[in-house]
Amino acid sequence: MPSPRPTDDGGLDIRPFRAVRYAVSDTGDLSRVICPPYDVQDAARAQAPRHRPHHLSRLLYARPGEAAQQLARWLERGVLVREERPALYVYEQHSEGARLQRGVIGELDLLGDRVPVLPHEGVRERVVAQRAAHMAGVRAQLEPLLLGYRAPGPAPTALLDRIASGRPLVTAKDGEVTHSLWACADPVEQDAITAHLARGHALIADGHHRRAACLQLNTQQPDGPWRRTLALLVDQATHPLEVAAVHRVVPSLDAEKSARAAAEVARVEPLPRGPRPPRPGEIVIAGGGSAWSVTDPQPAPLARALAGRPDAWRALPVAVADHLLIEHTWSVPGLPGTIHHVHDITLATTSVAPPGHGVAVLLPAVAERTVRALADAGDLMPRKTTSFGPKPVAGLVLRIPE
C-alpha cells in the first residue's frame, strides 16, 4: 500500500520532554549499560552483558512482563531517574576525533493533520505485533527512531555548535565510537530548533517496525501516549547518513545448484577470485568457496516474480534477489529462520565458506536519493533493503510517558 504523502505545508512536530536517564553515580561508566539497537545486536553481544545488573539489554530483550518489573525496580532504586525539566538533546557520535553524526532527540508526533515522516521499507505484521506488545507491556520507548530530515532555510548550526561545545551531559563508548549527549532546556533555544524542524520532512532510516507498532498502539488506545515517539533527527544537509546494503544468507541452499538455477532466469558468470562486493545493479552469490555474478534478469520471469509490485522494483537488485531468485527460482519459503539478514559482507561470506553451509546473496547499497525518490512516490521498498548509519545506541535517553 502506498505511504501517505506529506503535504506542502507539513512539517516535523518535535517537542522537548522529561527524559529518563541512567544515574551515572549509580551505574558508573555508561559504556557498561548501553547497547546497539534491537535489530542490529547479534546473539553473542546480547548474551555478553548478562553479568551486568543494569545493562539495557535486560529490558530490551526480556519478555514484556519481566521487562516492566525490572524497569519499575530500577526507577524505584534510582538506577534510572527522570529529568526535572523538559529538554531536547543534542546527540553526537565521534570516532578518532572525527564527528560521524549529529542530531536532535525529542518527542516526535507521528500523526497530526500532516504526515511529514515517510517510511521506505515494508514491515512484517508479526514483528510489528511483537514490538507493540513489548512497548505496551513496558510502557516505555527504550531506543529512538533514526530519521534523516531535510528542511529549507538556514539550520540552527551555530546554536547546536554552541550547545555541543559545552561539557556533555553524558558520554559513553561502544567499540571505537564515542557517544555524547547535551541537554537543551532553554525555551528560546528549543523554539529555534523546533521552528527549523517544523519546516522539514523526514525519511525513516531505522525503526520501521517501531513506528508501525506506535501507530498500531495508537489505534488501539487513541488517548494513550503512542502518537508520539522517541526520535533522533539528523540533518541530511549537514550530517548525511550513510546507506549500506543488508545481505541475505540462506542456510538450506547448495551454492552450485543455486548458481545453475539462477542461470535459467539471469546472466550468471563465475568469479574466479571468489566473492567480492557487488557493483551497482549486480548481485553476487557465494558459497563453498565459490562465487558468481548475477546480472540482467530475464524480463518475463522478472515480471512474473514482481507481479503486483511497483514497476520501480525491477531496477532494484534486492527485489530481484528476494523475489526472482530466493522466492521463485530457489523456492525458499518465507518462514522465520529460513533467511538470515546480515549487515556485514565479511560475516555473510565467511558463514557460507565451508561447503554445505548455504548461500550468501550479496547486494549493492541503494543510493539515498533513490530511497527518497521511491518514498516520495509512495512506493515502499522490500524489507531489509537498507542499513542507514551510523545508528544511535540505546540507553542514553529513554522515553517513559508520564
Secondary structure as UniProt FT lines:
FT   TURN            8..9
FT   STRAND          14..15
FT   STRAND          20..22
FT   HELIX           24..27
FT   HELIX           30..32
FT   TURN            38..40
FT   HELIX           43..47
FT   HELIX           48..51
FT   TURN            53..54
FT   HELIX           57..60
FT   HELIX           64..77
FT   STRAND          80..82
FT   STRAND          87..95
FT   TURN            96..97
FT   STRAND          98..109
FT   STRAND          117..118
FT   HELIX           125..138
FT   STRAND          145..150
FT   HELIX           157..164
FT   STRAND          170..174
FT   TURN            175..176
FT   STRAND          177..184
FT   HELIX           187..197
FT   TURN            198..199
FT   STRAND          201..206
FT   HELIX           208..220
FT   TURN            222..223
FT   TURN            226..227
FT   STRAND          228..235
FT   TURN            236..238
FT   STRAND          242..245
FT   STRAND          247..250
FT   TURN            251..252
FT   HELIX           255..262
FT   TURN            263..265
FT   STRAND          267..270
FT   TURN            272..273
FT   TURN            280..281
FT   STRAND          283..287
FT   TURN            288..289
FT   STRAND          290..295
FT   HELIX           299..305
FT   TURN            306..308
FT   HELIX           311..315
FT   HELIX           317..319
FT   HELIX           320..329
FT   TURN            336..337
FT   STRAND          340..342
FT   HELIX           345..351
FT   TURN            355..356
FT   STRAND          359..362
FT   HELIX           368..376
FT   TURN            377..378
FT   TURN            383..384
FT   STRAND          386..389
FT   STRAND          398..399
//
